[in-house]
Structures are given as C-alpha cells and as structure tokens.
Amino acid sequence: MDQTPFAELAAVDRLVHEPSRLAILSALLACAEADFRYLLTVTGLTKGNLSSHLSKLEAGGLVAVEKGFAGKIPWTRARLTTDGRARVEAHWRDLERIRGKARRWR
Amino acid sequence: MAGITIDDVERSARVRAVTDNFFFWQGRRFIALGPVLIMAGFAANAHLGEWLRNVLLFAAIVVSLSVSALIGRRYRAEFGSVRPIPGAHATRSRLKWLLVYPAMLGSLALDLLYAPILPFFLSGFVWTVGLVLYRKSTGAGRVHYLTLAACLAGLGLAPLAIAITSRDMVSVMLLVLGAGYTAAVLLDDDEMREVLRGA
C-alpha cells in the first residue's frame, strides 16, 4: 500500500480533512459552541492561524463565527452550522470506518 | 494541504470526547470533594453530636462548592469555554439520578441497617459499578478510575476475610474513596491537559 488509509478521505472533503481543522471541527461537533481560547487550546495554533482556519471554514459554510464585546473585552465564539454539523458527522462516520482499517494497516 | 495521519484522527477523537464532557474532565474543580469524603469517613466514627456532625459536613460541602466555582473560573481563563449541546446527555442524566445515585445511597443504607446480616460489603460492589459507569459515560480514558474501582470491589470482599462489619466498612470506604478520588481528579487534570494540548 503506497498511501495511508486516510488519504482516500482527502478527496471526500478537503476542507475538513486537515489536522488543525479536523481538531477544530471535532471540538465543535461535541458542543453547541466554543470560544476562541478553547479552540486555541485544542489546536495549539497562533491566533492569526486560527483566525485564518476559521475564516476558511466560515467561507465553506461549515462554521458560524460570532464576535462581540463583554464590557471592553472582545470575544469570539464559533459553532457548526446545520449543514456543517451534518458534513462533519458524515466525515466522522467515514473516519470511524477507516480507523478500523488503519489499525490493521499499521 | 497537510495530510492527516492516524495519530491526528485519534487525537481529534479524544478532543471530541473531552469537549463533550469538558466539565467532568476539569479534575481540580472537584478537588475539595476528596477531603469532604475523608471528613465524612472520620465523622462517622467520631464521638460528635449528630447536630455538630451535620453542621460540619454541611459547611464542608458549601466550602467544596465554593472552591469548585473558583477553580472553574481559573479553568475558563486558561482553557476557554464550551457550551454543551442542550439535552445531549439526557439519558445519562436520567439514569444517573433515577438509577445509579439511588442504588449507591440504597447500598449504603443497607450496609448501615443490616450490618450483622450481610456477609459482604454491598456498597463496595455497587459503588464500583457507579465509578465504572461514571468513567465510561464521561468520555472513558482515565484508567485510574478502574484502579480505584478495583480497590472498592476489594473492600466489598473485606468482611469475608477480616472481622469487620459492613457498618464499619462504610467509614473505611469513605476514607479510601476520599484519598483515591483526590488522586484521581489530579490525574484527570493531567490527562485533560495532555489531550487538549496534544502534549
């Protein structure tokens, strides 16, 4: 076999199938919404890189980003859109199927 | 585009599990509960008036909740926050309140009331099951809960091996559980940091 079992999924949804974006979307799949700091924690990205990934996910219709102020302190929260949740759930179903295959391949 | 490896997928699966149960993985939130259990264990056998014992335990619980709220704020500042999906764990909550907690309290009552009759320590077994269910229903991982559960199961058999009644075993279990739980919540915190930060 000349490619990892997960390579076949890349063609399915390239927007989801990237390590940092998969971590962001997996976290958002498990909650109603998460704040920017939480997503920084789970990705280990810089603020700029996380913003860039969120912008791509927002442009792709997977994520909705909301910004505001609590007094003078700015906040940013992200959540999956309805379509985004369905796509990420479908992607995870494929991942779970291939995880079994990957264990054997490993 | 960076390719995804098996490790990326495994880590994302763990991030998903921890996010889904974020409150429960913030171990230090519950750090004060261990000393409360230890105190309850000592209080059960101490020569205190019932009124004083109840006041002390009530005060300890209030302090424990206050500490939990303070530590929760620190977690929020350090890790950020997530809002759970409403009703996502409705079945877990129902089972917990209608079945698991009543069974745990019921077993304690039986051990206290029917101490001379029971040849074993019922709470040891029932609380073992409760602990295993807690771990499984809040994102698995954290194998230290299995170690603590094994200790409780061992306590369940203690009256068969040594001359001790199940009534006295209640105090022993609270002491063991208090010490074990304190260690477990610190290990929860370590494991949560490892999962979320990918360390």
Interface residues (C-beta under 8 A of the other chain):
Chain A: T4 P5 F6 A7 L9 A10 R14 H17 E18 P19 S20 L22 A23 S26 A27 L29 A30 C31 A32 E33 A34 D35 F36 R37 Y38 L39 L40 T41 V42 G44 W92 L95 R99 A102 R103 R106
Chain B: M1 A2 G3 I4 T5 I6 D8 V9 E10 R11 S12 A13 V15 R16 A17 T19 D20 F22 F79 G80 S81 V82 R83 P84 I85 P86 L196 R197 G198
